Amino acid sequence: MNRKYRKTLIAGNWKMNKTPSETKAFMTELKAMLPKGRWCDIALCVPAVCIPAAVRAMRETRVGIGAENCNANPSGAYTGEISTAMLTDAGCKYVILGHSERRAMGETDEEINAKVKAVLEAGLVPIVCCGETLEQRESGITEEWITMQIKLALAGIPEEKSRKIVIAYEPIWAIGTGKTATPEQAEEVCQLIRVVVRKLFGSKNARATTILYGGSMNEKNAYELLAQPDIDGGLIGGASLVPAKFVKIIEDANQPTA
Ligand code: PEP
C-alpha cells in the first residue's frame, strides 16, 4: 500500500450470506470492535435486502455500505434487478462489479463496462473485479487476460472519473478455496493492473488508483499481502462474515507506508 498517494480500502463481500436480522446483529458487534484510528476506508458489500439494515446500523460510523451488483439501466422492465438510483437512495456508497461468481453466471465484459459507467454516473464507487483461472495462470496467459478484462471494463470512462474506480484483483483459483496467492504473485498482477491503468488514464491517475487483492485473504495472511506496494487493500469474502476476523484485517492495514 502507499497511503501517500492513494486510499487504502478494506472491503467485505458477503455474497449470499446473512439475513437482515443477522446483519443487524453483525453490525452491532462490529461497531463495538471498530478501531478508533482512521488509517483506511472500510466497506461492507451485502445482499440487497440487507442494505437498509446495514445502512441504519452504520449511519454514525465510517463504514460505507455497498451492493454486490446492479443493473446498468436507469429503470424499467428488468424484473428482479436493482438500479443505481435505488442503491444511492438506500444509502449505498460502493458497488462490486464483475465478480467472478457473476461472470460465471453469464455476465459479460460489455455488461460490466455499462455497469461501471452507470455506477460512476450515480456517484457511487465501483469495485471492479478481474482475475484468471488456474488453467489460464498455468498456461502463462494471466497478463494478457487481466489486461483485456481491465481494458474492456474501463473502456470509454472519462479520465476525470477514473480515480473513483477501485480495482480488485481476485484470482479465481484463490476465491473461497483457502488457497491465497503469495504476496509476490498478488503484487505482480496488481503492479500490472497499475501499468494498464497508467496507459488508459495517465500516470497521476494510476498512482492514485486503489487496487485491492481478493482471494482467501484472512486475519492470518492480510498483513503480508497489504505490505506490498501496489496492494492498497483487500476484498474479503469468508473472513468478512466474522467481526473479529474483519477487524483484525482492518488493523493489519495500519502499517508504515513505503
Ligand atoms: C470474494 O468473494 O471476493 C472473495 C475474495 O472471497 P474469499 O475471501 O472467501 O476467498
Residues whose N, C-alpha, C, O or C-beta is under 5 A from the ligand:
A	BS01	PEP	N13 A174 I175 G176 T177 G214 G215 S216 M217 L235 I236 G237 G238
